[in-house]
């Protein structure tokens, strides 16, 4: 008889949660790099370049807000599911220090 095979892969939910946590850690770094892009722009029209840079910066800011909200919602949803599985659906730490 052969020994029972153990899966070396993580469960799909756990894997996705870890990747989303990685994305949450990487988002500020990517945002900082992308905010520096207008510094690399060169052109003869100074006024038009400034307007384009401001539109880019505020558009990027709005996109980062939306992406971080989506990542946060996804991570928070997984924590709620994990909390229900761990403690039978009850919230709180059970310390009684209230």
C-alpha positions as CSV (number, residue, x, y, z in Angstrom):
1,X,0.0,0.0,0.0
2,X,1.2,3.5,-0.8
3,X,1.1,6.3,1.7
4,X,-1.7,8.8,1.4
5,X,-0.7,11.7,-0.8
6,X,-0.5,15.1,0.8
7,X,-1.1,18.2,-1.4
8,X,1.8,20.5,-1.6
9,X,-0.4,23.3,-2.9
10,X,-2.3,25.8,-0.7
11,X,-6.0,25.9,-0.7
12,X,-7.4,28.3,-3.4
13,X,-8.9,30.7,-0.8
14,X,-5.7,30.9,1.2
15,X,-3.6,31.4,-1.9
16,X,-5.8,34.2,-3.2
17,X,-5.8,35.9,0.3
18,X,-2.0,35.8,0.4
19,X,-1.7,37.3,-3.1
20,X,-4.1,40.1,-2.2
21,X,-2.1,40.8,0.9
22,X,1.0,41.0,-1.3
23,X,-0.8,43.4,-3.6
24,X,-1.8,45.6,-0.6
25,X,1.9,45.7,0.5
26,X,3.1,46.5,-3.1
27,X,0.4,49.2,-3.8
28,X,2.1,52.1,-2.0
29,X,5.5,51.4,-3.6
30,X,3.9,51.2,-7.1
31,X,2.0,54.4,-6.4
32,X,5.1,56.2,-5.4
33,X,7.0,55.1,-8.5
34,X,4.0,56.0,-10.7
35,X,3.8,59.5,-9.1
36,X,7.4,60.1,-10.1
37,X,6.6,59.5,-13.8
38,X,5.7,63.2,-14.6
39,X,9.2,64.1,-13.5
40,X,10.6,62.2,-16.5
41,X,8.4,64.0,-19.0
42,X,10.2,66.5,-21.2
43,X,8.7,68.9,-23.7
44,X,8.8,72.4,-25.1
45,X,5.3,73.5,-23.9
46,X,5.7,74.1,-20.1
47,X,2.1,75.1,-19.5
48,X,0.6,72.1,-21.4
49,X,3.0,69.8,-19.7
50,X,2.0,71.1,-16.3
51,X,-1.7,70.6,-17.0
52,X,-1.0,67.1,-18.3
53,X,1.1,66.3,-15.2
54,X,-1.6,67.5,-12.8
55,X,-4.3,65.5,-14.6
56,X,-2.1,62.5,-14.5
57,X,-1.3,62.9,-10.8
58,X,-5.0,63.3,-9.7
59,X,-6.1,60.6,-12.1
60,X,-3.5,58.2,-10.6
61,X,-4.5,59.3,-7.1
62,X,-8.2,58.4,-7.8
63,X,-7.1,55.1,-9.4
64,X,-5.0,54.2,-6.3
65,X,-7.9,55.0,-4.0
66,X,-10.2,52.7,-6.0
67,X,-7.7,49.9,-6.2
68,X,-6.9,50.1,-2.5
69,X,-10.6,50.1,-1.6
70,X,-11.1,47.0,-3.7
71,X,-8.1,45.2,-2.2
72,X,-9.2,46.2,1.3
73,X,-12.8,45.0,0.7
74,X,-11.5,41.7,-0.6
75,X,-9.1,41.2,2.4
76,X,-11.8,42.2,4.9
77,X,-14.3,39.8,3.3
78,X,-11.8,36.9,3.8
79,X,-11.1,37.9,7.4
80,X,-14.9,37.7,8.1
81,X,-15.1,34.3,6.5
82,X,-12.0,33.1,8.4
83,X,-13.4,34.5,11.7
84,X,-16.7,32.6,11.2
85,X,-14.8,29.4,10.5
86,X,-12.4,29.8,13.5
87,X,-14.8,30.8,16.3
88,X,-18.1,29.6,15.1
89,X,-19.3,33.0,13.9
90,X,-18.9,35.0,17.2
91,X,-16.9,38.2,17.2
92,X,-14.7,39.6,19.9
93,X,-11.6,38.5,21.7
94,X,-13.4,37.0,24.7
95,X,-11.2,39.0,27.1
96,X,-14.1,40.6,29.0
97,X,-12.2,43.8,29.6
98,X,-15.1,46.0,28.5
